[in-house]
Amino acid sequence: MAKRSSLYIRIVEGKNLPAKDITGSSDPYCIVKVDNEPIIRYRPHAQDRGALSLSSARALPAKGTATVWKTLCPFWGEEYQVHLPPTFHAVAFYVMDEDALSRDDVIGKVCLTRDTIASHPKGFSGWAHLTEVDPDEEVQGEIHLRLEVRPGARACRLRCSVLEARDLAPKDRNGASDPFVRVRYKGRTQETSIVKKSCYPRWNETFEFELQEGAMEALCLEAWDWDLVSRNDFLGKVVIDVQRLQVAQQEEGWFRLQPDQSKSRRHDEGNLGSLQLEVRLRDETVLPSSYYQPLVHLLCHEVKLSMQGPGQLIPLIEETTSTECRQDVATNLLKLFLGQGLAKDFLDLLFQLELSRTSETNTLFRSNSLASKSMESFLKVAGMQYLHGVLGPIINKVFEEKKYVELDPSKVEVKDVGCSGLHRPQTEAEVLEQSAQTLRAHLGALLSALSRSVRACPAVVRATFRQLFRRVRERFPGAQHENVPFIAVTSFLCLRFFSPAIMSPKLFHLRERHADARTSRTLLLLAKAVQNVGNMDTPASRAKEAWMEPLQPTVRQGVAQLKDFITKLVDIEEKDELDLQRTLSLQAPPVKEGPLFIHRTKGKGPLVSSSFKKLYFSLTTEALSFAKTPSSKCVNELNQWLSALRKVSINNTGLLGSYHPGVFRGDKWSCCHQKEKTGQGCDKTRSRVTLQEWNDPLDHDLEAQLIYQHLLGVEAMLWERHRELSGGAEAGTVPTSPGKVPEDSLARLLRVLQDLREAHSSSPAGSPPSEPNCLLELQT
């Protein structure tokens, strides 16, 4: 049994932000941190970009969203799914102003505690005021303490051993701190020695205080960064309840450093603007696989019988699933069946259900049905690498050219053009013609790349489109419906996959930044052209925007190319499908690809020097390999690499519990100053904080648990349907004599839900596991 927590985060927009630039505007972006650990991506400053390495992960600034230039009311609309330990405390959103030459400015932050998020069952959603970032509240790290109550001659003695600390905030320009600890009890203060240039100091110093009977005062430990000239910087504090310690007598463990909340806060809410957020917490207790086997077998049995008809359970699940959670249910079911090798059969069953209730061809697969949502998820899970191969070069070219493109005469902006000092106004006709030429070139290149990509398309995707094509042709036969099977395929491939990726390339990981206004318009027009081709150039699509007429020759040619491509795409037999799938399965798909800098040190003592070498890495579930030259043009950032490494190592039984975040330079580690090269690491490995991506390894037990939770939420409707089918049987009573009355699949499903509920109730219940210092209450 394992407890799993995940956060759904959507950063929508900001408003009324203060101006940080001399132009009277700002260039805002957001950073997301969980317990002071950046969880989205890292964006090193200019002075750091030549020295990007795994060892510097915690010291580099992080960047969550893309930067929106020159605005005080930015829109991001970016979504993230983060898997993290159930013991996390808070998630914080920092709004930053990007500066090209100097350090980025902090505009403000919004902090949501775990309890605040958990108090909203459907998630926190709305506007939150940005508050000022107080350096004394921006603390991170933990301190290792040993606390004892020992008998003395006159009174008991309180012994406090300050052993070490880890992951302290770097306060100095060298990326480290000079930490010491101040211990206070009953007006008496003692201090440890100062450890220079380290965020992972080791002190091993002990302090004793006289402990009087019934004393109420707490023991306070404060970590500080020592500065020679300016005032010392606060690093965090721990407050110990001495009365509870007297009961426990002794305690040892790692304690999280807390901010200093004794100072009164300035009332600045509203002056720094607001941030619109959607944050939803999901806690799941995942049972061992054997508990979910009856549910998985029952659902798989329904899908395997789909050749005989749609069955009973899948239509019932679709009927009882609300619109707001249909995408989540579709994704969970899709991943479950993908792991069982039944994704194609599951989607085929949904195709049959959709076709059985559709009489008009122009509404086919246009609603947000379970079939449409499941197919969207399927293409993202199974076809993202294929999409990158087809669209990547075209999208990159659009971004690099930065041409002004406009086809709508009502939106044309006439610009001055010319060369060698000879300028003349550009006419509207010239703008329209040049724009049409640019779009025709991009559309032609995209269609050509698509036509050549048949063999590159994953076998399971091709086989699924083959089933779709056949089912639609069987449902709508005849010459008058000749294009309907093609439109059914393009409704997913073009309208729900390629076009959204063209309009929002960052959301599909095709680019690291959002497009500017000019590039966004070009991408929108290109996406419209792709939609017209996908609609097979119907009169209805042409009538919507008559100003797209200049692209019609290329669109008509594209329709012929697309039909030829689909004909070849669905021309895959069962034997070819298995052979192609077997060939592709021999090559483990990459979880992450891109460049990283390898840190090297040369020499010893004062002659030590450092260098960085750029290598191109590829990470799969089986191996981490590298080469001197890139195999693909893919830019990845450090935290995505860390997340990917954690995912593929999740089942590694030899995973270390600690590591050295620094480098061994000369005769000691740069992080903690240990002189033993093979000594135990000074920082804990963070193997449980990962970003959810579409190419994540499948977690069958988690998907089964999520499906169980959904079915539990609609159990009342399932019982109602069971009563209708069984002639008014009492709720909660499932037939127990299958030999006398054949038990239908719904009755078996209800029995499985009962068994799973009992398994959960008999498992160790309670809140997320506590941290090691559970005996001692922190006072703030």
Secondary structure, 3 states (H helix, E strand, C coil): CEEEEEEEEEEEEEECCCCCCCCCCCCEEEEEEECCEECCCECCCCCCHHHCCHHHCCCCCECCCCCCCCCCCCEEEEEEEEEECCCCCEEEEEEEECCCCCCCEEEEEEEEEHHHHHCCCCCEEEEEECECCCHHHCCCCEEEEEEEEECCCCCEEEEEEEEEEECCCCCCCCCCCCEEEEEEECCEEEECCCCCCCCCCEEEEEEEEEECCCCCCCEEEEEEECCCCCCCEEEEEEEECHHHHHHHCEEEEEEECECCCCCCCCCCCCCCCEEEEEEEEEEEEECCHHHHHHHHHHHHHHHHHHHHCCCCHHHHHHHHCCHHHHHHHHHHHHHHHHHCCCHHHHHHHHHHHHHHCCCCHHHCCCCCCHHHHHHHHHHHHHHHHHHHHHHHHHHHHHHHHCCCCCCCHHHCCCCEEEECCEEEECCHHHHHHHHHHHHHHHHHHHHHHHHCCCCCCCHHHHHHHHHHHHHHHHHCCCHHHCCHHHHHHHHHHHHHHHHHHHHCCCCCCCCCCCCCHHHHHHHHHHHHHHHHHHCCCCHHHHHHCHHHHHHHHHHHHHHHHHHHHHHHHCCCCHHHHHHHHHHHHCCCCCCEEEEEEEEEEECCHHHCEEEEEEEEEEECCCCEEEECCCCCCCCCCHHHHHHHHHHHCCCCCCCCCEECCCCEECCEECCCCCCCCCCCCCEECCCCCEECCCCCCCCHHHHHHHHHHHHHHCHHHHHHHHHHHCCCCCCCCCCCCCCCCCCCHHHHHHHHHHHHHHHHHHCCCCCCCCCCCCCCCECC
